[in-house]
Amino acid sequence: MIRSTEKHESFIHSGLDIGSNKICCAITEINPTSDSVKLLGIGTSPATGINKGSITHRDKLIDEMENAFQQAQTMADINIDNISLGISGDHVRGINTQGAIAIGGTNGSNVPIQHEITNNDVSNVLELAKAISLPMDRDILHVLPQEYVIDSMDSIQDPVGLTGRRLEARVHLITVATSAATNLASCAEELGVRVDGIIYQGLASSLSTLENDEKKLGVVCIDIGASTTDIVVYLDGGVRHTSTIGIGAASITNDIAVMLQIGIDEAEKIKKTYGSAKASMSSPDLEFEVPAKNGGLKRNISEHELSRYVEARTAEILQLVMREVAKADIKEKLTYGMVITGGGSELKNLSGLAQETIGMPVRIGKPNNISGEVDIASGPSYASAIGLSQWRRFGTDLNINKSGNGFVKDTINNVKNLFNDFF
């Protein structure tokens, strides 16, 4: 949809974040003149039909997606025709690769001549960079340029208009299981909307929470969800590493449920109310009553004892994250350290524990640079949905080339064709 004004056109964008605990839909209005973002509507629904990025009950998932989608439309008072869809799961893989081409002709000799680089050259070198051998069950979701090299000049962000003999592109590819993307897209289309992009949720979260300086000087953004944690490492403005690990905040809740022998819902409430990522920041004298189950005896437990278990599991998650960050081989260059977002980042004293564990600066990432109904969606649990709703405007420089040919759009078409072939 397009809302017209006298001097410009503001574009309405929507994004659907599909998590294992919550499904969230965000609708934003972006003014292309000022690049300002206004949140128009937000909708949420509990998620019971998906776990760790894999659909466990299709009909339930569709109903839950529709509930969040309708809530957002009602709040924004508009109808949405297309949507950007988030995807995550431990099937997501990140790969660094590169490609190179000769610029121009040889003028009848064996030595290439200097030639001005065009959009077509950039498109060709990116196509070559992504021409890697993948298993039949995987597809490329994103092609993210890191830098270009012209002859011996490196760290070039935009080579168009420069001259040289050889153009090289260093890129980061994000691949996903084709069936996972196919199934998510088909569920979303049951809502009567067109899926105009499938986006890795870690990228969407970083889009709404990170500043350009952080991406340039080095930062890792981690989105802690219920059952997965997305990891994106930035340096020099480009993505250097991506990964998803199959553990999240729900593992902390499960530990509490097992330890106290209570239900998952009760354990979640206790975690949010009394749990602390740093046991030293909780009181051994402050006790709370544990709900009795099946006629059992009531008992009390201190915040400190509870938080010891919370801290142990949280530290394990952080260690697994740093193991992935180490694969980018740039830990010493992460000037801005770590930005933690997602619903799992709302755990009390998490930033303090993280800073002690990883020895780098840490902050909690909340959606920034937005206006409108931000009072109801200012928390980090909304970061991915708000980032998805902005992707078509601000994410295009990440995954399409200057000529405007969208790799994500091509992937969506491939997914749709595959789905049609199956049915």
N, C-alpha and C positions, 0 to 999 in steps of 0.2 A: 504494500500500500504506500501511497505517496500523499503527503499532506502539503498542499501548495501554500506559499505566502507570496507577498508582492515581489520580493527580491531574490528568493531562493526556494529550493524544494528540500524539505526535510524528509528523510527516509525513515520509515518504520521498520525496525528489525526485531526478530524474536529468536530466542535460543532455548533449547530444552536440554537440561542437565539430567541425565539418567543415572542416579546413584543406587547403591544397594540398600540404603536406608531411606532416602528421600528423593523424589522427583521434583524438579523445580523448573518452572518456565518463567522467563523474563522477557518483557517487551520494552524496547527503548526507542527513542526518537533522536536521530542524529542530524545536526545542522552541518551540512558540508562546508559552509562558509567559515564557521568558527570552530568546527570539529567539537562542538559541545554535545554532551550526551545527557539526555533526560530520561529517567526511568518512568515509564507510564503505567506498567502493571507487573505484578508478580503473583505467581500461583504455586502452591506446593501440594504434594500428596505423598503419603507413606508409600514406600516401595516394598512389595512382597513378591514381585514376579521376576526379579533379576538378582543375581548374586555374582560378585567378582567379574562383572561385565558379560556374564552369560545368562541368557534368558532361561528361567526355570518354569515359567507359566505364562504363555503368550497372552491369553485372554485377560488375565489379571493385570499384566503390564500395560496393555492397551487401555484398559479402564483407568488405571492410575495415571497414565500419561494424559488421557483426555481430561481427567479431573483437574490436574495442574494447568493444562492448556486453557480450559474454560474459565478457571478462576482468573488467570492473567488477562484474558480477553474481556471479562466482565469488569475488572478493575480499570483497564485501559479504555473501555467503552469503544472498542474497535474489533473488526474481524480480521484475522491474519490468514493469508493465503500460502505463505511459505515459512520455512523454519530452518535454523541451523541446529544440527543434532550433535550432541556430545557423545564420545565413545571412549571407553577405558577398559581396563582388564589386563591380566598378565600375558595376554597374547600380543600386546603392543610391543614392537621392537624398533629401536633406533639404530641407524647405520650411517657412518660417515663415509662418503665416497667423493670422487672427483671425475671430471671429464675435461678434455682439451681439444680445441680445433685450430686449424690454420686460418688466419684472417685474410680474405681477399685471394687473388690469384698469384701466380709466380712470374707473370710478365715474360714468359718464354724461357725462363732460367730455372735453375734448381733452387734458387734462393727466394723465399717469399718476400714480397714487397710490403712496405708499410701501408696499412689500410685502416680507414675509419670504422670503428665498431658500431654496428647497428642493432636495433631490437631483434632482428632476425638472427644475428650472430649469437646474442644472449640466449634466445630461445633454443637454438641448435645445440649450444654447449650444455644447457640444462637438460635437454632431452638425452644427450650422450651420457651425462653424469648419472641419470636415473636408469640407464639401460643396464641393469644388473640382473643376474639370474635369480629368480625367486621360485620357491615351491609353488605348485599349482593352487594351493589353498591359501595363498597370501597375496595381498595387493598393496600398492603404494598409496598411502593416504596423503602425505605431505612431502613436498620437495622444498626444503628451506635453505636458500643460499646463505653460506657463511661469509665467503669473500671471493673476489675474482683476482686472477693474476694475469697481467699483460706482460709478456716476455719475462723480465726479471723484476717487475714492479708488483708487489703483493699488497694485501690489505685494502683492496679497492672495493667499495660498496656498490658503485654504479659505473660500469665501464662504457656505457653508451656515449658516443661522441669522441672518445679517446682513440688514439691510433696505436697500432702494433702489428706484430707478425703472428703472434700466438696468444689465444685467449684460453684461460683455464678457469673452471668453476669448481670451487670446493663447497659441497652441499651436505646437508644432513637429511636423510630420508627417514620417514616414519612409516612403518608397514603394520598392517593389521591382518587378522584372520578374515578372509573374504566372507565366510559364513556369518561371522559376528556382525559385520557391517551390513550385509544383506538382510539379516533378520531384524536389526534395529530400524533400518530404512522402511521395511515393509510394515512394521508395527506403527511407525509414525505416519505413514501414508493412509493407514486406517482411520486417522483423524480427519481426513479430507484435506490435508495440506501437502504441499510439494516440499520435499527435502532438497534444499538448494546447497547443502554442504554438510559433510560429516567431518567433525573436527575433534582432534585429540583433546580431552578435557584438561590435561595438564597445560597445554598451550593456551586454552581459553582462560584458565585461572591466572596465568602469568600476564595475559593481555590486560586484565582488569586490575591487577594488583602491583605490577612492577613499573618503575620509572625508566626512562631511556638511559639515564646515567648508570643505573644498576645493571642493565643489560650490557652496556658498553664496558664497564670496569670489572664485571664478573659477579655473578650471583647465581644461586641455585634456588628455584622455586619448587616447593613440595606441597602438594595438595593431599592432605590426609582425609580420606573418605572413610566409610564404614568398613569396607572389606578390601580396599586397595589404596595404595599411595602412589600418586603420579609424581615423577621427578623430571625437571627440565633445567639444564645447566646452560647459562648464557655467558658469553665473553665476546668482546669487540662487536656487540650488537647482534650477534648470530647465535643460533642454538648449536651447542657443542655435543650435547648428550641428552637422550630421553630414555626413560624406563618406567615401568610400572611394576611394583612388587605386590604380591597377593596377601597383604596384611594391612590392617587399618585400625581405626578406633574401636571397632566392634570386638576385637580381640581383648581389649582392656575390659570391656563390659562382660565378656564371657569369663574372664579370670575372676571377676568379682562375683558373678553368679555361681561359679563352681566353689569359690572359697567360702562364700556365705550360705551356699545351698538355697538360693532364691531364684526367682524367675528372671528372664532377660530384661523385661520391662522395668522391674523393680531395681535390678542392678544398674540399668541405665540412669534411673533417677538418682540413685545413690552416688554414682560416678560424677554426675553433673553438680550435685549438691555438696558432697563432702570430699571428693577425690582431688588429689593434687599431684602434679607430675614430679614435684620435689617433696619427699616425705619430711625433710627438715623444715619445710615451711608450714607444716600442719601440726596441730596441737595433740600431744599424747594425753592431755587431760580432758579434751572435749570429746565426749562420746555421744553416739546416736543409737537408737533402737533398731535392730534388724527385724524386719517383718517375719512373724512366725508363719510356718507353712505346715498344713495338714495337722493342726492341733499341737504343733511343737512348742517348746518353751521359748519365751521371749528372751532375747539376749542383747547385750550392748557391745559395741566395738568402737575403738577410738579412731579419730580421723587419721592419726599417725600410722596405725597398723594397716588401715585400708590403703593409705597412700604408698606404703612400702611396696605393695603388689602393683599398684598403678605405675609407680616409678620404674619398676623392673621391666614391665612390658613396654613402656614408652621408650626407655633407653634402648631396648632391643630394636624397636622400629627405627630409631635414629641411627643406630649402628648399621642396619641394613641399608638405610638411605645413603650413608656415607660410603658404604662399600660400592654402591652404584656411582656415586659422585667421583670416586677415585678412578673409575674407568675412563672418565673424561680427561684424566691426567693434567688437570689444571687447578688443583685444590689451592695451591699457594697464590693463585692469581684472582681468587674470588674476593675482591675488595669489599663488596657489600655482604659477603657471607650468605646467610640463608633467610629466605622469606617463607614462612609457614602459613598456609591457608587451608580452606576446607573446614568441614564441620569438626574434624578431629583436633583442629588447632585451638578450639575454644576451651580445652582442658586447662584448668588453673595452673599457673606457674610453668607452662610448657616452654616458653621462651627462655626462662632461666635455666631449666635443665638442659635444653638444647645448646645454649651457649657454653655451658660447662662441658658438655659431652663432645662437641665438635670443635671447640676453641676458635669460633668465628663469631662475628656479629650476627644477631638473630632478631627478627621482628615478625609480628603477626600481620599477615597481608589481608587487608580489607579492600573492597572495591573502591577505587578512587576516581576523581575527576568526573563525577556524575551528579546530576541534580534531580529534582522531582521528588518522588516518593521514597527517598533514601532512608527515611527513619525506620521503615519496616524491612529494609533489605541492606542494612549497613554492615552486617556481620560477615565474617569470612566464609560461612557456609553458602553464601550466595555468589561467591566470586566466579565460579565456573559458569553459572547460568548467565550472569551479566556479561561476562567475557564472550560467551557464545552469541549473545544478542548484538554484540558490536563487531563480530568477525568480518562480516561482509564489507564493512567500511575500513576498519583498521587492521584486519588480519590479511588483507590481500597482498601486501608487500612481502608476506612471509611465504606464500605458497603459489603465487602465479607470477609469470614474467611480465616484462614491460608491454608486450603486445596485447596483453589481456586474456591470454588463453589460460583458463583455470585448470590446474591439475586436480584440484578437489572436484570440480564439476565433471572432469573426465572420469574420475574414479566413481562418482555417483552414477554416471551413465553406464559404466561397466557393471556396477552392482545391480542396477535395474535390469540390464540386459541379461545378466546371469539369473536373476530372479525369474524373469519371463521365460528363460530357457527351462528352468526347473518346473514351472507350473503352466 
